[in-house]
Structure formats: structure tokens, C-alpha cells
Amino acid sequence: MKHLGLKLLLIILIGSGLVQLVLANNLCTSGAKISNLEHEKSKLATAITDLDNRLSQKTSLAAISYKAGNLGLISPDNSFDFLVTRVAAR
């Protein structure tokens, strides 16, 4: 009977050791995944900031005016011409 109790205790100790090993492995793997995700988040935040800055530059009034001038949409003397249209009578 004494040997049965000792064997049972040994099985429980080995089993709990294996469970602890599996849990520790999962924690390490999860920590690495979290670290990778935080790094990816940082890179994406930098990319978003860069895109926001580029958007602000492209949509500024000066940039639009310059592009319109290059396309010939603004006359060199910065005067405006209006097209007068008439509505047909019903």
C-alpha cells in the first residue's frame, strides 16, 4: 500500500510539472506575439502620421493653387473669368 501512495504522489508531481511547463510555454509564446503586435502597431502609427502629413500638404490651398496653375486653370494675372449662362424659359 505504501508503494501505491508513493507512485500516486510521483504521478501527480510529474503531471503538475508537465502542466506548469505547458503553461509557461504558452505564456512565453503569447508574450512574443504581444511584442510583435506592439511593434507592428508602432510602425502603423508612424505610417498614419506620415500619411496625415502628406494629405495636409496635398490639400493645402497653396498646393492646390500651384497645381491648378500648372494645369492652366488659373490665369497668370490671378484674375477670374466667369461664364454667364442663361436658363431656358419653360
RAFENJO-V841144 format. One record per pair of residues at least 24 apart in sequence whose C-alpha atoms are under 6 Angstrom apart, sorted by sequence separation. I is the first residue (numbers start at 1). J is the second residue. D is the distance in whole Angstrom. If there is no record, write none. Layout:
I;J;D / I;J;D
This chain:
none
